[in-house]
């Protein structure tokens, strides 16, 4: 397969696996990614997900230009919608998602990373939205997610120039959370994922849902939803276990989602 999924304990890893193509994303690759993400979504034993790319050169070097070169408008719209479906599926996973990026993360590769909750990079990272140099704008969410992450002015500069950003600058502008030497990237991503997975899976899912509303409408709507999600947590075994463990000065033991847990309001 060109998109692989593995689970080690509570941590799932999604690997874009076409290193000979720099993990470039064509229609078939996107459909496989959608299938894998559907599997991840339904796996209640997975508490945190890492997304990475195979090989030494790229996380994902973008959409496959060989496929796109002869597109007409109808083809372009179908491809954009497929890319939107993949990035939305990633963004809407109930589990927290960490992008671990080495080498090129360009165009669609950058947009895949933008759909993750946390982004880590190696010192070899080259990230950006170079689509305008190919005669097209970003098409898988870059024009919407990048301004939210780094601000409208800087996002406009990067999108309209197509400029690539190196590791140090990506860290400085908040495009990534941290930078590591290449050999430390996946171990550090794993350590972060373990810290996330150690917490209540229901609370993590509720927090992720609440944060997703921060940019989706009126601030009052997000605050109201946050209050509702906070209140709903008091009907869960995780809340009782977490607070009891704190008072008893012990580590909490959180069960997998679906194992006797009350549902999170609004989660399907």
Secondary structure, DSSP 8 states (H G I E B T S, - for coil): --EEEEEETTEEEEEE--GGGTT-B-HHHHHHHHHHHHHHHT-TT--EEEEEESSSSEEE--B-HHHHTT--HHHHHHHHHHHHHHHHHHHT-SSEEEEEE-SEEETHHHHHHHTSSEEEEETT-EEE--GGGGTS---SSHHHHHHHHH-HHHHHHHHHH---EEHHHHHHTTSSSEEE-HHHHHHHHHHHHHHHHTS-HHHHHHHHHHHHGGGSS-HHHHHHHHHHHHHHGGGSHHHHHHHHHHHTTS------TTSS----TT--
